[in-house]
Amino acid sequence: MGKQAERLARLLALYRTMARIRAFEDAAEAASQGGVQVWGMEASATPAKVRGPLHLSTGQEAVAAGVCANLRRDDLLTSTHRGHGHTLAKGADTTKMMCELYGRATGCNGGKGGSMHIADFSVGMLGANGVVAAGIPIATGAAQALKLQGSDAIVACFFGDGAINRGPFLEGLNWAQVYGLPVLFVCEDNRIAATTPTGSMTAGPGAAARARAFGIETREVDGNDVEAIDGAAAELITLARSGRPTLLHAVTYRIKGHVSVDPGAYRDPAEVERARLDDPLLRARAQLVALGAAAEANAIDADARREIDRAQAAADAAPWPVAEAAFGDVISTGAGQWR
């Protein structure tokens, strides 16, 4: 296979992952917006099927796809409250994930984790986390465990730009560097922390500069260029497997509001429109068209929509958890002596 053919095959695979993430999140977003009027949005006559906060990564798909394309199944991953894309890219089943968002017993966490705490240990996805920066010490601890086991697997740790202003970021990087742990830290910098622009809250040049202060190898990359992310992640993951913690700082943009029922009216509409025109899927599709693969891209889009339609149909038909399930997966604190 020549270089052009290799590039095309790789780009098609990356685009497929991004298209599946986009289709999944678009469907979940629509399923979450029924029922009541929230944050100024018009109420729907149809009750919401996805309850609770739903944080979308629309516009950030290239980061998840480009990084996870370089991970093995036995590699581990920690994520954020905005973690559907990472979970899908790591290989989780779309139907089990949709069932989880619907709160059904057949979800990958029995309907107990929902969107913000989704996990799938079968593919090494240790969990999304509703606490900002909480995945960083979890990833560092998991990397320590892998080193003690003599494994050559690594941990990929995704977090947002807001997380670098919390203590776990500095603690995690310091520990990983001191002990030479196999972890790739990925700062998914979407330029806004909830509703506050990052630039107004973060001193200095940002995540990569802080990591370099610890002596950690870093790469800074355009987070909307899936091929650039793929290449940079491949380099950093190779280093991480040798016991050198690394950091990838990918600058992207979250097109949607903080949660699925947030219209994001606090953002400049012109800024959002510019971001929509720089959509990572549109970029990758333009590259595929230039390579003569427009038909293949169209087929990928159609396949992704059909896959997610099937997942939603399965979630609609899936059973609710039985009441007794509430008492499972609970840590016992003993006979009351600690209370």
C-alpha positions in Angstrom: 0.0 0.0 0.0 1.4 3.4 -1.0 1.6 6.4 1.3 -1.4 8.0 -0.3 -3.5 4.9 0.2 -2.3 4.5 3.7 -3.2 8.1 4.5 -6.7 7.7 3.0 -7.3 4.5 5.0 -6.2 6.1 8.2 -8.2 9.3 7.6 -11.3 7.3 6.8 -11.0 5.4 10.1 -10.5 8.7 12.0 -13.5 10.2 10.3 -15.6 7.2 11.1 -14.9 7.6 14.8 -15.7 11.3 14.7 -18.9 10.7 12.7 -20.1 8.1 15.2 -19.4 10.5 18.2 -21.3 13.3 16.5 -24.2 11.1 15.6 -24.4 9.7 19.2 -24.2 13.2 20.8 -26.7 14.7 18.4 -29.2 12.0 19.2 -28.6 12.2 23.0 -28.9 16.0 22.9 -32.3 15.7 21.2 -33.4 13.0 23.7 -32.5 15.2 26.7 -34.4 18.3 25.6 -38.0 17.2 26.2 -40.2 17.8 29.2 -39.5 21.2 30.9 -38.2 24.6 30.0 -34.6 25.1 31.2 -32.2 27.9 30.6 -34.5 29.8 28.3 -35.2 27.0 25.9 -38.8 26.2 24.8 -40.3 23.2 26.5 -41.0 20.1 24.4 -44.3 18.2 24.6 -42.3 15.0 24.6 -40.7 14.0 28.0 -37.0 13.9 28.1 -35.5 10.4 27.7 -32.1 11.4 28.9 -32.4 12.8 32.4 -29.9 14.9 34.3 -27.0 17.0 33.0 -25.7 16.0 29.5 -22.4 17.6 28.6 -21.7 17.5 24.9 -18.3 17.5 23.1 -19.6 18.8 19.8 -16.7 20.4 17.9 -14.1 18.4 19.9 -14.4 15.0 18.2 -10.9 15.2 16.6 -9.2 15.0 19.9 -10.9 11.8 21.1 -10.5 10.2 17.7 -6.9 11.1 17.1 -5.7 10.1 20.5 -7.6 6.9 20.9 -6.7 5.6 17.5 -3.2 5.1 18.9 -4.3 3.2 22.1 -4.5 -0.5 22.5 -7.5 -2.3 24.0 -5.5 -3.0 27.2 -4.5 0.7 27.6 -6.6 2.6 30.2 -8.4 5.9 29.9 -9.9 8.4 32.3 -12.3 11.1 31.1 -14.3 14.2 32.2 -17.9 15.0 32.6 -17.8 15.5 28.8 -16.8 12.0 28.0 -19.0 10.3 25.5 -16.5 10.8 22.7 -13.6 9.4 24.6 -15.7 6.4 25.6 -16.8 5.7 22.1 -13.4 6.2 20.6 -11.9 3.7 23.1 -14.3 1.0 21.8 -17.3 1.1 24.0 -20.6 -0.3 22.5 -23.0 2.5 21.4 -26.1 0.6 22.4 -24.9 -0.1 25.9 -23.9 3.6 26.2 -27.2 4.9 25.0 -29.0 2.5 27.4 -26.9 4.0 30.2 -27.9 7.5 29.2 -31.5 6.4 29.2 -31.1 4.9 32.7 -31.8 1.4 31.7 -30.7 -1.9 33.3 -28.9 -2.9 30.1 -26.6 0.2 30.2 -22.9 -0.4 30.6 -23.2 0.7 34.3 -26.7 -0.7 34.9 -28.3 2.7 34.5 -26.5 4.0 37.6 -23.7 6.1 36.0 -25.6 8.0 33.4 -23.8 10.5 31.2 -21.3 12.1 33.7 -20.1 8.8 35.2 -20.1 6.4 32.3 -17.5 3.7 32.4 -16.6 0.5 30.6 -13.8 -1.5 32.1 -14.0 -4.1 29.2 -12.3 -1.6 26.9 -10.1 0.1 29.6 -12.4 3.1 30.1 -12.1 3.7 33.9 -14.8 6.3 34.0 -16.0 9.8 33.2 -16.0 12.1 36.3 -18.3 14.9 37.3 -15.5 16.5 39.4 -13.2 18.8 37.4 -9.6 17.4 37.4 -10.6 14.3 39.4 -9.6 12.0 36.6 -5.9 13.2 36.8 -5.0 11.5 40.1 -7.0 8.4 39.1 -5.0 8.1 35.9 -1.8 8.7 37.7 -2.6 6.0 40.2 -3.6 3.6 37.5 -0.3 4.3 35.7 1.5 3.5 39.0 -0.3 0.2 39.1 0.6 -0.7 35.5 4.3 0.0 36.3 4.2 -2.2 39.4 2.6 -5.0 37.3 5.4 -4.7 34.7 2.9 -4.0 32.0 3.7 -2.0 28.9 0.1 -0.6 28.8 -0.4 3.2 29.4 -3.1 5.5 30.7 -4.6 8.3 28.6 -6.0 11.0 30.8 -8.4 13.6 29.3 -9.2 16.8 31.0 -10.2 20.3 30.1 -8.5 23.7 30.3 -10.4 24.5 33.5 -8.7 21.5 35.2 -5.2 23.0 34.9 -6.2 25.6 37.5 -7.0 22.9 40.1 -4.5 21.2 42.5 -4.9 17.7 41.1 -3.3 18.8 37.8 0.0 19.8 39.4 0.0 16.9 41.9 -0.7 14.4 39.2 2.0 15.7 36.8 4.5 15.9 39.6 3.9 12.3 40.8 4.0 10.9 37.3 7.3 12.6 36.5 8.9 11.7 39.8 8.0 8.0 39.4 8.4 7.8 35.6 4.8 6.7 35.0 3.3 5.5 31.6 0.7 8.2 31.3 -0.4 10.6 28.5 -2.1 13.7 29.8 -4.4 15.2 27.2 -5.5 18.8 27.8 -8.7 19.2 25.7 -8.6 23.0 25.6 -12.0 24.1 24.3 -11.2 27.7 25.5 -14.1 28.0 28.0 -14.5 26.7 31.5 -18.3 26.1 31.9 -19.4 29.7 31.0 -16.1 31.6 31.6 -13.5 32.1 28.8 -10.3 30.4 29.7 -8.1 33.4 29.0 -9.7 35.4 31.8 -9.0 32.7 34.4 -5.6 31.2 33.5 -2.3 32.9 34.1 0.7 32.2 31.8 0.9 30.3 28.6 -1.2 27.4 29.7 -1.0 23.6 30.1 2.0 22.8 28.0 4.2 25.4 29.7 3.2 24.1 33.1 4.0 20.5 32.1 7.4 21.6 30.7 8.2 23.1 34.1 8.1 19.6 35.5 10.4 18.3 32.7 7.5 16.5 30.9 7.7 16.1 27.1 4.8 18.0 25.5 3.3 18.7 22.1 0.9 21.6 21.2 -1.5 20.9 18.4 -4.5 22.2 16.5 -7.3 20.3 18.2 -9.5 20.5 15.1 -6.9 18.8 12.8 -7.4 15.1 13.4 -4.4 14.0 11.4 -2.1 16.4 13.4 -3.5 15.0 16.7 -3.1 11.4 15.4 0.6 12.1 14.6 1.4 13.9 17.9 -0.4 11.3 20.0 1.5 8.5 18.3 4.8 10.1 19.3 3.8 10.8 22.8 2.3 7.4 23.4 5.5 5.8 22.3 7.4 7.8 24.9 4.8 7.0 27.6 5.2 3.3 27.0 8.9 3.7 27.9 7.9 5.2 31.3 8.0 8.8 30.4 4.9 10.8 31.2 3.9 13.1 28.3 1.3 15.8 27.7 -0.7 16.8 24.6 -2.2 20.3 24.6 -5.0 20.3 21.9 -6.7 23.6 21.3 -10.2 23.1 20.0 -13.7 24.7 20.5 -16.9 23.6 22.2 -19.6 24.6 19.8 -22.6 23.9 22.1 -23.4 25.3 25.5 -22.1 23.9 28.8 -25.0 21.4 28.9 -27.5 20.2 26.3 -30.2 22.6 27.5 -27.9 25.6 27.6 -28.2 27.8 24.4 -24.8 29.5 25.2 -26.2 33.0 24.9 -23.2 34.3 26.8 -20.9 33.7 23.8 -20.3 36.0 20.9 -22.4 34.6 18.0 -19.8 35.6 15.5 -17.2 33.6 17.4 -19.5 30.5 17.5 -20.2 30.8 13.8 -16.4 30.9 13.0 -16.0 27.8 15.1 -18.8 26.1 13.2 -17.0 26.8 9.9 -13.9 25.2 11.4 -15.7 22.1 12.5 -13.2 19.2 12.6 -15.6 16.9 10.7 -15.9 19.5 7.9 -12.1 19.7 7.8 -11.7 16.0 7.6 -14.5 15.6 5.1 -12.8 18.3 2.8 -9.6 16.3 3.0 -11.4 13.1 2.0 -13.1 14.8 -0.9 -9.7 16.1 -2.0 -8.5 12.5 -1.9 -11.4 11.3 -4.0 -13.3 9.7 -1.2 -16.5 11.7 -1.0 -18.7 8.6 -1.5 -16.9 6.8 1.3 -17.5 9.8 3.6 -21.2 9.9 2.7 -21.4 6.2 3.5 -19.7 6.6 6.9 -22.2 9.4 7.8 -25.2 7.2 6.8 -23.8 4.2 8.7 -23.2 6.3 11.9 -26.8 7.5 11.8 -28.2 4.0 11.3 -26.0 2.7 14.2 -27.3 5.3 16.6 -30.9 4.9 15.4 -30.6 1.2 16.4 -29.0 2.2 19.7 -31.9 4.5 20.5 -34.5 1.9 19.6 -32.8 -0.6 21.8 -32.6 1.9 24.7 -36.3 2.7 24.3 -37.2 -1.0 24.5 -34.7 -1.9 27.3 -36.0 -2.6 30.9 -35.7 -0.3 33.8 -33.5 -1.4 36.7 -35.3 -3.3 39.4 -35.7 -1.5 42.8 -33.3 -4.0 44.5 -30.5 -2.9 42.2 -30.2 0.3 44.2 -28.5 -1.8 47.0 -25.9 -3.3 44.7 -22.5 -1.8 43.9 -22.5 0.0 47.3 -19.5 0.1 49.6 -20.2 -1.3 53.1 -19.0 0.8 56.0 -19.4 -2.0 58.4 -21.8 -2.4 61.3 -22.0 1.3 62.1 -18.7 1.7 64.0 -17.6 4.4 61.6 -20.8 6.3 62.0 
